[in-house]
Amino acid sequence: MTAFKYVVYQEDKYYVSQCLNVDVASFGKTIDEAVKNLADAVELYLKEDLPDNRLLFHAVGNALIGEIAVNA
């Protein structure tokens, strides 16, 4: 079993969950639903018949969520 880090944010009426270790995201009507859906999506993603799906995983150390403003 491998632990994955994720972030959840609200987008309109849904919660979006995004995995930081692999390029997979999901959503749900609640935070719990979004996280469960993400776990299912990551599991399916890693079960794909790829030559070496371990290469898809990248380790993530401590994570910080922040917000910045830029002139754009």
C-alpha positions in Angstrom: 0.0 0.0 0.0 1.3 3.5 -0.9 0.3 6.7 0.7 -0.7 9.6 -1.6 -0.9 13.3 -0.9 -3.8 15.3 -2.3 -5.4 18.7 -2.2 -9.1 19.5 -2.2 -10.7 22.8 -3.2 -14.2 24.0 -4.0 -15.2 24.9 -7.5 -18.7 26.2 -7.7 -20.9 23.6 -6.0 -18.4 20.7 -6.2 -15.2 19.9 -4.4 -12.2 19.0 -6.6 -9.6 16.6 -5.3 -6.2 16.5 -7.0 -3.4 14.0 -6.3 0.0 15.5 -5.9 1.9 12.2 -6.6 0.3 11.3 -9.9 -1.5 13.4 -12.5 -5.0 12.4 -11.4 -8.0 14.5 -10.2 -11.6 13.8 -9.3 -14.6 15.6 -7.7 -17.7 15.2 -5.5 -20.5 17.0 -3.9 -18.8 16.7 -0.5 -15.1 16.7 0.5 -15.4 13.0 1.6 -17.0 12.1 -1.7 -14.3 13.9 -3.6 -11.5 12.2 -1.7 -13.1 8.7 -2.1 -13.6 9.3 -5.8 -9.9 10.4 -6.1 -8.8 7.2 -4.3 -10.8 5.1 -6.8 -9.4 7.1 -9.8 -5.8 6.8 -8.6 -6.2 3.1 -8.1 -7.6 2.7 -11.6 -4.9 4.9 -13.1 -2.2 2.8 -11.6 -3.8 -0.5 -12.7 -3.5 0.5 -16.3 -1.4 -1.9 -18.4 1.7 0.3 -18.5 5.2 -1.1 -18.8 6.1 0.3 -15.4 3.5 2.4 -13.7 5.8 3.1 -10.7 7.4 5.7 -13.0 4.2 7.6 -12.9 4.5 8.2 -9.1 6.7 11.0 -7.8 7.4 11.5 -4.2 6.1 14.6 -2.5 7.6 15.9 0.7 6.0 18.5 3.0 3.2 20.3 1.2 2.0 23.9 1.7 -1.1 25.4 0.2 -0.9 29.2 -0.4 -2.3 32.0 -2.4 -0.6 34.8 -4.2 -1.7 37.7 -6.3 0.0 38.6 -9.6 -0.4 41.3 -12.1 -1.7 39.5 -15.2 
